[in-house]
Amino acid sequence: MNEARYRQFVLAEYDAESPEQRRRNPQEALLRFYGRQDAVIDKSIRAAKQKVACRSGCSTCCNYRVEARAVEVLAVRDYVTANFSPSQQAAMVDLAARNVAEAANWSHVEHHARNQRCPLLIDDACSVYPVRPANCRSFHSTDVQVCIESRQRPEDLTIRVPYIEEVFEAATGTVAGFVQASQQARMDGTLYDLDSAFLEAMRDATAADRLFSGAPVFRAAKVIGTPPD
């Protein structure tokens, strides 16, 4: 990774996001952040010599484990409750609950070495695409076949999905700047397992009240964190 280039993206997003956080409208700030992140990623993709292999209809990565921050999960919840019928919402919650139960005793390594279908995936398409988490927006590949192999053999952690370094720097640097600005405003910056956080958000209407409390928004959701020593 080019650290200098990465830091440029971190600082640029921090400077853009800090005034947003002072306005204390987290959902609007998040959507504007997503717009900036998408623009940075698109620009980096267009400038890169390599080409991404991602195309509409390919949902391989939607079976990988996903992590998201509290404000992102709350945006997903709001989008789901506003755009889907009670029966559709129930189906999403049911799959999330089954995923959470299956993964309850997984170790850190197992979390990254097993796949689960995202509860928000419908007909091989992201049903919450406008508010999909930053990690989903950042993910890309230059070789679909490697993605397929990784999905088929998730326990083989030697399989590395190839990516474009410049796009990775832009995407992750922008996310880091957003997180730093958010935490400066005392927003919960914890990276939660999406399934368990989404499940809790759908069941706890008071979760959003804790976003700027300095305490974790989700009390039962799994936090993957860093691998143990």
CYANA upper distance limits for C-alpha pairs under 8 A (distance plus 0.5 A):
  1 MET  CA      6 TYR  CA      8.14
  1 MET  CA    165 GLU  CA      7.28
  1 MET  CA    169 GLU  CA      7.50
  2 ASN  CA      6 TYR  CA      6.69
  2 ASN  CA    169 GLU  CA      8.03
  3 GLU  CA      7 ARG  CA      6.55
  4 ALA  CA      8 GLN  CA      6.91
  5 ARG  CA      9 PHE  CA      7.27
  5 ARG  CA    169 GLU  CA      7.69
  6 TYR  CA     10 VAL  CA      6.92
  6 TYR  CA    169 GLU  CA      5.62
  6 TYR  CA    170 ALA  CA      6.99
  6 TYR  CA    172 THR  CA      8.35
  6 TYR  CA    173 GLY  CA      5.73
  7 ARG  CA     11 LEU  CA      6.58
  7 ARG  CA    173 GLY  CA      7.07
  8 GLN  CA     12 ALA  CA      6.55
  8 GLN  CA    173 GLY  CA      8.19
  9 PHE  CA     13 GLU  CA      6.66
  9 PHE  CA    169 GLU  CA      8.24
  9 PHE  CA    170 ALA  CA      6.49
  9 PHE  CA    173 GLY  CA      5.41
  9 PHE  CA    174 THR  CA      5.75
  9 PHE  CA    177 GLY  CA      7.72
 10 VAL  CA     14 TYR  CA      6.60
 10 VAL  CA    173 GLY  CA      5.07
 10 VAL  CA    174 THR  CA      5.72
 10 VAL  CA    175 VAL  CA      7.89
 10 VAL  CA    176 ALA  CA      6.23
 10 VAL  CA    177 GLY  CA      4.66
 10 VAL  CA    178 PHE  CA      8.24
 11 LEU  CA     15 ASP  CA      6.60
 11 LEU  CA    177 GLY  CA      6.52
 12 ALA  CA     16 ALA  CA      6.80
 12 ALA  CA    174 THR  CA      8.13
 12 ALA  CA    177 GLY  CA      7.76
 13 GLU  CA     17 GLU  CA      6.36
 13 GLU  CA    174 THR  CA      5.99
 13 GLU  CA    175 VAL  CA      8.31
 13 GLU  CA    177 GLY  CA      5.35
 13 GLU  CA    178 PHE  CA      6.42
 14 TYR  CA     18 SER  CA      6.40
 14 TYR  CA    177 GLY  CA      4.83
 14 TYR  CA    178 PHE  CA      6.19
 14 TYR  CA    180 GLN  CA      7.18
 14 TYR  CA    181 ALA  CA      5.92
 15 ASP  CA     19 PRO  CA      8.10
 16 ALA  CA     20 GLU  CA      7.83
 17 GLU  CA     21 GLN  CA      6.84
 17 GLU  CA     29 ALA  CA      8.06
 17 GLU  CA     33 PHE  CA      7.73
 17 GLU  CA    177 GLY  CA      8.23
 17 GLU  CA    178 PHE  CA      6.55
 17 GLU  CA    181 ALA  CA      6.53
 17 GLU  CA    182 SER  CA      8.22
 18 SER  CA     22 ARG  CA      7.16
 18 SER  CA    181 ALA  CA      5.66
 18 SER  CA    182 SER  CA      7.90
 19 PRO  CA     23 ARG  CA      7.31
 20 GLU  CA     24 ARG  CA      7.67
 20 GLU  CA     25 ASN  CA      8.14
 20 GLU  CA     29 ALA  CA      6.16
 21 GLN  CA     25 ASN  CA      7.65
 21 GLN  CA     26 PRO  CA      7.49
 21 GLN  CA     29 ALA  CA      7.46
 21 GLN  CA    181 ALA  CA      7.69
 21 GLN  CA    182 SER  CA      6.94
 21 GLN  CA    185 ALA  CA      6.76
 22 ARG  CA    185 ALA  CA      7.66
 25 ASN  CA     29 ALA  CA      6.65
 26 PRO  CA     30 LEU  CA      6.45
 26 PRO  CA     71 VAL  CA      7.52
 27 GLN  CA     31 LEU  CA      6.82
 27 GLN  CA     71 VAL  CA      7.76
 27 GLN  CA     75 ALA  CA      7.03
 28 GLU  CA     32 ARG  CA      6.81
 29 ALA  CA     33 PHE  CA      6.64
 30 LEU  CA     34 TYR  CA      6.68
 30 LEU  CA     71 VAL  CA      8.04
 30 LEU  CA     72 GLU  CA      7.99
 31 LEU  CA     35 GLY  CA      6.78
 31 LEU  CA    131 VAL  CA      7.95
 32 ARG  CA     36 ARG  CA      6.87
 33 PHE  CA     37 GLN  CA      6.57
 33 PHE  CA    178 PHE  CA      7.87
 34 TYR  CA     38 ASP  CA      6.47
 34 TYR  CA    131 VAL  CA      8.48
 34 TYR  CA    134 ALA  CA      7.73
 35 GLY  CA     39 ALA  CA      6.69
 36 ARG  CA     40 VAL  CA      6.68
 37 GLN  CA     41 ILE  CA      6.62
 37 GLN  CA    171 ALA  CA      7.05
 37 GLN  CA    174 THR  CA      6.77
 37 GLN  CA    175 VAL  CA      8.10
 38 ASP  CA     42 ASP  CA      6.50
 38 ASP  CA    137 ARG  CA      7.84
 39 ALA  CA     43 LYS  CA      6.58
 40 VAL  CA     44 SER  CA      6.68
 40 VAL  CA    170 ALA  CA      6.86
 40 VAL  CA    171 ALA  CA      7.65
 41 ILE  CA     45 ILE  CA      6.63
 41 ILE  CA    138 SER  CA      8.07
 41 ILE  CA    167 VAL  CA      6.44
 41 ILE  CA    170 ALA  CA      6.74
 41 ILE  CA    171 ALA  CA      6.41
 42 ASP  CA     46 ARG  CA      6.72
 43 LYS  CA     47 ALA  CA      6.77
 44 SER  CA     48 ALA  CA      6.60
 44 SER  CA    166 GLU  CA      6.93
 44 SER  CA    167 VAL  CA      5.79
 44 SER  CA    170 ALA  CA      7.54
 45 ILE  CA     51 LYS  CA      7.69
 45 ILE  CA     52 VAL  CA      7.99
 45 ILE  CA    167 VAL  CA      6.65
 48 ALA  CA    164 ILE  CA      8.03
 48 ALA  CA    166 GLU  CA      7.67
 48 ALA  CA    167 VAL  CA      8.35
 50 GLN  CA    142 THR  CA      7.94
 50 GLN  CA    164 ILE  CA      7.27
 51 LYS  CA    142 THR  CA      6.69
 51 LYS  CA    164 ILE  CA      8.47
 52 VAL  CA    140 HIS  CA      7.12
 52 VAL  CA    141 SER  CA      6.10
 52 VAL  CA    142 THR  CA      5.04
 52 VAL  CA    143 ASP  CA      8.10
 52 VAL  CA    163 TYR  CA      8.20
 52 VAL  CA    164 ILE  CA      8.20
 53 ALA  CA    140 HIS  CA      8.16
 53 ALA  CA    141 SER  CA      6.25
 53 ALA  CA    142 THR  CA      5.25
 53 ALA  CA    143 ASP  CA      6.21
 53 ALA  CA    144 VAL  CA      6.53
 54 CYS  CA     58 CYS  CA      7.35
 54 CYS  CA    140 HIS  CA      6.94
 54 CYS  CA    141 SER  CA      6.83
 54 CYS  CA    142 THR  CA      7.95
 54 CYS  CA    144 VAL  CA      7.74
 56 SER  CA    125 ALA  CA      8.44
 57 GLY  CA    124 ASP  CA      6.73
 57 GLY  CA    125 ALA  CA      6.83
 58 CYS  CA    124 ASP  CA      7.60
 58 CYS  CA    125 ALA  CA      8.32
 59 SER  CA     63 ASN  CA      7.89
 59 SER  CA    124 ASP  CA      6.05
 59 SER  CA    125 ALA  CA      7.01
 60 THR  CA     64 TYR  CA      8.17
 60 THR  CA    147 CYS  CA      7.12
 60 THR  CA    148 ILE  CA      7.03
 60 THR  CA    151 ARG  CA      7.31
 61 CYS  CA    147 CYS  CA      7.76
 61 CYS  CA    151 ARG  CA      8.27
 62 CYS  CA    117 ARG  CA      6.90
 62 CYS  CA    118 CYS  CA      6.25
 62 CYS  CA    121 LEU  CA      7.54
 62 CYS  CA    126 CYS  CA      8.43
 63 ASN  CA    115 ASN  CA      6.04
 63 ASN  CA    116 GLN  CA      5.62
 63 ASN  CA    117 ARG  CA      4.85
 63 ASN  CA    118 CYS  CA      6.34
 63 ASN  CA    151 ARG  CA      7.78
 64 TYR  CA    114 ARG  CA      8.10
 64 TYR  CA    115 ASN  CA      5.58
 64 TYR  CA    116 GLN  CA      6.72
 64 TYR  CA    117 ARG  CA      7.73
 64 TYR  CA    118 CYS  CA      8.26
 64 TYR  CA    151 ARG  CA      7.90
 65 ARG  CA    111 HIS  CA      7.71
 65 ARG  CA    112 HIS  CA      7.32
 65 ARG  CA    114 ARG  CA      8.19
 65 ARG  CA    115 ASN  CA      6.69
 65 ARG  CA    116 GLN  CA      7.01
 65 ARG  CA    118 CYS  CA      8.33
 65 ARG  CA    193 ASP  CA      8.26
 65 ARG  CA    194 LEU  CA      8.47
 66 VAL  CA    135 ASN  CA      7.92
 66 VAL  CA    136 CYS  CA      8.07
 66 VAL  CA    193 ASP  CA      6.79
 66 VAL  CA    194 LEU  CA      6.15
 66 VAL  CA    195 ASP  CA      8.34
 67 GLU  CA    135 ASN  CA      7.64
 67 GLU  CA    191 LEU  CA      6.49
 67 GLU  CA    192 TYR  CA      5.81
 67 GLU  CA    193 ASP  CA      5.06
 67 GLU  CA    194 LEU  CA      5.53
 68 ALA  CA     72 GLU  CA      6.74
 68 ALA  CA     73 VAL  CA      7.04
 68 ALA  CA    133 PRO  CA      6.52
 68 ALA  CA    134 ALA  CA      7.88
 68 ALA  CA    135 ASN  CA      7.50
 68 ALA  CA    191 LEU  CA      5.82
 68 ALA  CA    192 TYR  CA      5.86
 68 ALA  CA    193 ASP  CA      7.02
 68 ALA  CA    194 LEU  CA      6.21
 69 ARG  CA     73 VAL  CA      6.88
 69 ARG  CA    188 ASP  CA      8.11
 69 ARG  CA    189 GLY  CA      6.45
 69 ARG  CA    190 THR  CA      6.24
 69 ARG  CA    191 LEU  CA      5.31
 69 ARG  CA    192 TYR  CA      6.39
 70 ALA  CA     74 LEU  CA      6.69
 70 ALA  CA    188 ASP  CA      7.00
 70 ALA  CA    189 GLY  CA      7.45
 70 ALA  CA    190 THR  CA      7.44
 70 ALA  CA    191 LEU  CA      7.95
 70 ALA  CA    192 TYR  CA      7.69
 70 ALA  CA    197 ALA  CA      8.19
 70 ALA  CA    211 LEU  CA      7.83
 70 ALA  CA    217 VAL  CA      6.94
 70 ALA  CA    218 PHE  CA      8.03
 71 VAL  CA     75 ALA  CA      6.75
 71 VAL  CA    188 ASP  CA      8.33
 71 VAL  CA    211 LEU  CA      7.73
 72 GLU  CA     76 VAL  CA      6.79
 72 GLU  CA    131 VAL  CA      8.03
 72 GLU  CA    132 ARG  CA      8.27
 72 GLU  CA    133 PRO  CA      6.37
 73 VAL  CA     77 ARG  CA      6.70
 73 VAL  CA    133 PRO  CA      8.20
 73 VAL  CA    194 LEU  CA      7.60
 73 VAL  CA    197 ALA  CA      7.22
 73 VAL  CA    198 PHE  CA      6.41
 73 VAL  CA    201 ALA  CA      7.80
 74 LEU  CA     78 ASP  CA      6.69
 74 LEU  CA    198 PHE  CA      8.22
 74 LEU  CA    201 ALA  CA      7.09
 74 LEU  CA    208 ALA  CA      7.42
 75 ALA  CA     79 TYR  CA      6.64
 75 ALA  CA    131 VAL  CA      7.07
 76 VAL  CA     80 VAL  CA      6.59
 76 VAL  CA    128 VAL  CA      7.22
 76 VAL  CA    131 VAL  CA      6.59
 76 VAL  CA    132 ARG  CA      7.59
 76 VAL  CA    198 PHE  CA      8.23
 77 ARG  CA     81 THR  CA      6.66
 77 ARG  CA    198 PHE  CA      7.29
 77 ARG  CA    201 ALA  CA      7.05
 77 ARG  CA    202 MET  CA      6.85
 78 ASP  CA     82 ALA  CA      6.58
 79 TYR  CA     83 ASN  CA      6.50
 79 TYR  CA    128 VAL  CA      7.41
 79 TYR  CA    131 VAL  CA      8.00
 80 VAL  CA     84 PHE  CA      6.10
 80 VAL  CA     89 GLN  CA      7.38
 80 VAL  CA    128 VAL  CA      7.70
 81 THR  CA     85 SER  CA      8.20
 81 THR  CA     89 GLN  CA      7.63
 84 PHE  CA     88 GLN  CA      6.34
 84 PHE  CA     89 GLN  CA      6.66
 85 SER  CA     89 GLN  CA      6.66
 86 PRO  CA     90 ALA  CA      6.54
 87 SER  CA     91 ALA  CA      6.79
 88 GLN  CA     92 MET  CA      6.93
 89 GLN  CA     93 VAL  CA      6.71
 90 ALA  CA     94 ASP  CA      6.47
 91 ALA  CA     95 LEU  CA      6.80
 92 MET  CA     96 ALA  CA      6.66
 92 MET  CA    119 PRO  CA      5.50
 92 MET  CA    120 LEU  CA      6.77
 93 VAL  CA     97 ALA  CA      6.52
 93 VAL  CA    119 PRO  CA      7.81
 93 VAL  CA    199 LEU  CA      6.54
 93 VAL  CA    202 MET  CA      8.03
 94 ASP  CA     98 ARG  CA      6.75
 95 LEU  CA     99 ASN  CA      6.63
 95 LEU  CA    119 PRO  CA      5.92
 96 ALA  CA    100 VAL  CA      6.62
 96 ALA  CA    118 CYS  CA      8.15
 96 ALA  CA    119 PRO  CA      6.01
 96 ALA  CA    195 ASP  CA      5.62
 96 ALA  CA    196 SER  CA      7.37
 96 ALA  CA    198 PHE  CA      8.03
 96 ALA  CA    199 LEU  CA      6.67
 97 ALA  CA    101 ALA  CA      6.65
 97 ALA  CA    195 ASP  CA      8.00
 97 ALA  CA    196 SER  CA      7.88
 97 ALA  CA    199 LEU  CA      7.12
 98 ARG  CA    102 GLU  CA      6.66
 99 ASN  CA    103 ALA  CA      6.65
 99 ASN  CA    116 GLN  CA      7.21
 99 ASN  CA    195 ASP  CA      7.35
100 VAL  CA    104 ALA  CA      6.33
100 VAL  CA    195 ASP  CA      6.87
100 VAL  CA    196 SER  CA      6.29
103 ALA  CA    111 HIS  CA      7.87
106 TRP  CA    110 GLU  CA      5.87
106 TRP  CA    111 HIS  CA      6.39
107 SER  CA    111 HIS  CA      6.63
108 HIS  CA    112 HIS  CA      7.34
108 HIS  CA    224 ILE  CA      7.04
108 HIS  CA    226 THR  CA      8.21
108 HIS  CA    227 PRO  CA      6.42
108 HIS  CA    228 PRO  CA      8.34
109 VAL  CA    113 ALA  CA      6.62
109 VAL  CA    227 PRO  CA      7.93
110 GLU  CA    114 ARG  CA      6.52
110 GLU  CA    155 GLU  CA      8.39
111 HIS  CA    224 ILE  CA      8.36
112 HIS  CA    154 PRO  CA      8.25
113 ALA  CA    154 PRO  CA      5.43
113 ALA  CA    155 GLU  CA      4.89
113 ALA  CA    156 ASP  CA      7.63
113 ALA  CA    157 LEU  CA      7.27
114 ARG  CA    154 PRO  CA      5.81
114 ARG  CA    155 GLU  CA      6.74
115 ASN  CA    151 ARG  CA      7.51
115 ASN  CA    154 PRO  CA      7.03
117 ARG  CA    121 LEU  CA      7.86
118 CYS  CA    195 ASP  CA      8.09
119 PRO  CA    195 ASP  CA      7.92
120 LEU  CA    126 CYS  CA      6.66
120 LEU  CA    127 SER  CA      6.17
120 LEU  CA    128 VAL  CA      7.29
121 LEU  CA    125 ALA  CA      6.03
121 LEU  CA    126 CYS  CA      5.32
121 LEU  CA    127 SER  CA      6.33
122 ILE  CA    126 CYS  CA      6.85
122 ILE  CA    127 SER  CA      6.45
126 CYS  CA    132 ARG  CA      8.33
128 VAL  CA    132 ARG  CA      6.24
132 ARG  CA    136 CYS  CA      6.88
132 ARG  CA    137 ARG  CA      7.48
133 PRO  CA    137 ARG  CA      7.01
134 ALA  CA    138 SER  CA      6.57
134 ALA  CA    175 VAL  CA      7.44
135 ASN  CA    139 PHE  CA      6.75
137 ARG  CA    171 ALA  CA      8.48
138 SER  CA    168 PHE  CA      7.51
138 SER  CA    171 ALA  CA      5.77
138 SER  CA    172 THR  CA      7.46
140 HIS  CA    163 TYR  CA      6.68
141 SER  CA    147 CYS  CA      7.97
141 SER  CA    161 VAL  CA      6.72
141 SER  CA    162 PRO  CA      5.99
141 SER  CA    163 TYR  CA      5.34
141 SER  CA    164 ILE  CA      8.03
142 THR  CA    161 VAL  CA      8.38
142 THR  CA    162 PRO  CA      6.18
142 THR  CA    163 TYR  CA      6.12
142 THR  CA    164 ILE  CA      7.76
143 ASP  CA    147 CYS  CA      7.29
143 ASP  CA    161 VAL  CA      7.88
143 ASP  CA    162 PRO  CA      7.05
144 VAL  CA    148 ILE  CA      6.81
145 GLN  CA    149 GLU  CA      6.73
146 VAL  CA    150 SER  CA      6.58
146 VAL  CA    159 ILE  CA      7.92
146 VAL  CA    160 ARG  CA      8.07
146 VAL  CA    161 VAL  CA      6.40
146 VAL  CA    162 PRO  CA      8.21
147 CYS  CA    151 ARG  CA      6.71
147 CYS  CA    161 VAL  CA      6.43
148 ILE  CA    152 GLN  CA      6.62
149 GLU  CA    153 ARG  CA      6.48
149 GLU  CA    159 ILE  CA      8.19
150 SER  CA    154 PRO  CA      5.76
150 SER  CA    156 ASP  CA      7.87
150 SER  CA    159 ILE  CA      6.53
150 SER  CA    160 ARG  CA      8.14
150 SER  CA    161 VAL  CA      7.95
163 TYR  CA    167 VAL  CA      8.32
163 TYR  CA    168 PHE  CA      7.67
164 ILE  CA    168 PHE  CA      6.69
165 GLU  CA    169 GLU  CA      6.65
166 GLU  CA    170 ALA  CA      6.75
167 VAL  CA    171 ALA  CA      6.51
168 PHE  CA    172 THR  CA      6.41
169 GLU  CA    173 GLY  CA      6.09
170 ALA  CA    174 THR  CA      6.53
171 ALA  CA    175 VAL  CA      6.89
172 THR  CA    176 ALA  CA      6.63
173 GLY  CA    177 GLY  CA      6.80
174 THR  CA    178 PHE  CA      6.85
175 VAL  CA    179 VAL  CA      6.69
176 ALA  CA    180 GLN  CA      6.64
177 GLY  CA    181 ALA  CA      6.77
178 PHE  CA    182 SER  CA      6.58
179 VAL  CA    183 GLN  CA      6.55
179 VAL  CA    189 GLY  CA      6.79
180 GLN  CA    184 GLN  CA      6.66
181 ALA  CA    185 ALA  CA      7.07
182 SER  CA    186 ARG  CA      7.06
182 SER  CA    187 MET  CA      5.80
182 SER  CA    188 ASP  CA      8.13
182 SER  CA    189 GLY  CA      7.49
183 GLN  CA    187 MET  CA      5.53
183 GLN  CA    188 ASP  CA      7.02
183 GLN  CA    189 GLY  CA      6.44
185 ALA  CA    212 PHE  CA      8.00
186 ARG  CA    212 PHE  CA      5.96
186 ARG  CA    213 SER  CA      7.52
186 ARG  CA    214 GLY  CA      5.94
187 MET  CA    211 LEU  CA      6.07
187 MET  CA    212 PHE  CA      5.06
187 MET  CA    213 SER  CA      7.75
187 MET  CA    214 GLY  CA      6.97
188 ASP  CA    211 LEU  CA      6.26
188 ASP  CA    212 PHE  CA      7.05
188 ASP  CA    213 SER  CA      8.32
188 ASP  CA    214 GLY  CA      6.81
188 ASP  CA    215 ALA  CA      7.28
188 ASP  CA    216 PRO  CA      6.51
188 ASP  CA    217 VAL  CA      7.10
190 THR  CA    216 PRO  CA      7.81
190 THR  CA    223 VAL  CA      8.04
191 LEU  CA    223 VAL  CA      6.89
191 LEU  CA    224 ILE  CA      7.90
191 LEU  CA    225 GLY  CA      7.84
192 TYR  CA    196 SER  CA      8.27
192 TYR  CA    197 ALA  CA      6.77
192 TYR  CA    221 ALA  CA      7.16
192 TYR  CA    222 LYS  CA      6.45
192 TYR  CA    223 VAL  CA      5.27
192 TYR  CA    224 ILE  CA      7.18
193 ASP  CA    197 ALA  CA      6.60
193 ASP  CA    221 ALA  CA      7.30
193 ASP  CA    222 LYS  CA      5.94
193 ASP  CA    223 VAL  CA      6.42
193 ASP  CA    224 ILE  CA      7.04
194 LEU  CA    198 PHE  CA      6.24
195 ASP  CA    199 LEU  CA      6.63
196 SER  CA    200 GLU  CA      6.72
196 SER  CA    220 ALA  CA      8.13
196 SER  CA    221 ALA  CA      5.26
196 SER  CA    222 LYS  CA      6.62
197 ALA  CA    201 ALA  CA      6.54
197 ALA  CA    218 PHE  CA      6.97
197 ALA  CA    220 ALA  CA      8.32
197 ALA  CA    221 ALA  CA      5.34
197 ALA  CA    222 LYS  CA      7.71
198 PHE  CA    202 MET  CA      6.65
199 LEU  CA    203 ARG  CA      6.88
200 GLU  CA    204 ASP  CA      6.31
200 GLU  CA    218 PHE  CA      7.37
200 GLU  CA    220 ALA  CA      7.71
200 GLU  CA    221 ALA  CA      7.24
201 ALA  CA    205 ALA  CA      7.27
201 ALA  CA    207 ALA  CA      6.80
201 ALA  CA    218 PHE  CA      8.11
206 THR  CA    210 ARG  CA      8.04
207 ALA  CA    211 LEU  CA      7.87
207 ALA  CA    217 VAL  CA      6.18
207 ALA  CA    218 PHE  CA      7.09
208 ALA  CA    217 VAL  CA      7.42
209 ASP  CA    213 SER  CA      8.19
209 ASP  CA    217 VAL  CA      8.43
210 ARG  CA    214 GLY  CA      8.03
210 ARG  CA    215 ALA  CA      7.18
210 ARG  CA    216 PRO  CA      7.58
210 ARG  CA    217 VAL  CA      5.58
211 LEU  CA    215 ALA  CA      8.21
211 LEU  CA    216 PRO  CA      8.09
211 LEU  CA    217 VAL  CA      6.11
